[in-house]
Amino acid sequence: MLKFLSKVRIEFNALDPRIASCMEFLAQCNARKAKESNAACQVQVKRRTDDHPPQITVTFVNGVEEVFDATSTPAQTIRNMILEEGQLLETEQMFREAGEKWPVIIPEEELHQSFPGTKPRKAEEKKL
């Protein structure tokens, strides 16, 4: 999960009863496997003393920052969102390395073309 991030900031008041998501996400960030995936990712914890709701801010390696309300978003949902965005980043990088333009634009007429079904070779061989 951390391999797609350059920075994680977790903010919460320790006395706030709504910090479960923050604590779980912090535990995921501190896991050995997560740290090994990107040792350069900064994980910052800010303990607040005001009534500000728990919040998790992540910065992706491409500089895009996303803020999550940790009172209403479970840690697993945040993790899944990061992984989905990370897959898009990997796809974009793969296209750019291959010299292709990004985003890939599919012409409108190609979207409506019929697609001939493909059959496995074994099914074709049985017919012969």
N, C-alpha and C positions, 0 to 999 in steps of 0.2 A: 504494500500500500504506500509506504513512504517513498518508493522509488519514483513516483510521479510528482512528489512534492518537494519544494525547496524550504518551506517554513510552515510550522503548525503553531498556533497560539490558542491556548486554552485558558479561558477566564471564568472564574467562579468565586463565590463567597462560600467559605468552608461551612458556615452555619446555615446555608440555604438547603432546604430539603430536596431541591430539584437538581442536584449535582450528579446524579447517578450516571447520566450519559457522558458527562465530562470525565468522570473517574474511569469509566470503562474504556473510553477512547484513549485516555492517557495511558492506561495499561496496555492497550494494543500498540500504541506508539513506542512504548518502552520495551516491548517484547524483543528478544534477541533476533528473531527472524526479520522483523520490521527494520530494526537498526542496521542489520547487515545488508538489507536491500538498498539503503541509501544513508550512509554514515554522515553525509554532508547536510542532511535535512536538519534544520534547527527546530527543536521542540521547546517552546516557551510556555511557562505556566505563570499566570498572573492571578494571585489571590487578592480578591477584592474585599473591601470592607463596607461597600454600599449595597443598595438593593438592586443593582444591575443584574438582569437575568443571566444565567450561565450561557456562555457563548463559545463556539469553536470556529476559528478562522484558519483556513488553509490557503496556502499560496502554491499554485502548480508551478512546475519547472518552466512553463512558458510565460510566467508572470501574472496569470489570471488569479484573482483572489476571490474566494467564496466564503461567505459568513453563514454559519448554521446556528439556529436557535436551539440550544441544547436542552431546553425545557420541554420541547415538543418533538424533537427528532432523536430517535434512538441511535446509539453509537454504531450499530450494525448498518443502519440505513445510510449514515454518513460515510462509512467505509465503502459500502456498495456504490454510492454515488462517485466516490473518488476513483474506484476501480473502473467504473464505466467511462469516466472522463479520461482516465489513463489509457484505456484501450483506444479511444479516439486520438489521443496524442501520439500513440505508437503507430497507428494507421497513417496519420498525417506525415510523420517522420519517414515512414517507409516509402510513401509516394514521393516525397521531396527528394529522398536519397536516390530514387530511381529516375529523377529528372522530370517527373510528372507535375502538372499544375495542381494546386490545392486551393480550394476544394474542387473535387472532380465534378464537372458539370455534365450531366447526361442529357443529350438533346431530347426535346419533348417527343419527337416522332419515335425515338427508340423506346421510350417508356411504354408506348402503346402497341409495340410489335408483339406478335404472338411468339411464344417460346416453344420450340420443338422439344418434346420430352426426350430424355435420354434413357436408354435401357442398359442395364449391366450386360457385359459381354456374354456371360453365361446364359442369360435368357435368349440372346440372339443365336448362340451356338445350339441350343436345344431345338430351335426351329429347323435347323439344317439337318 
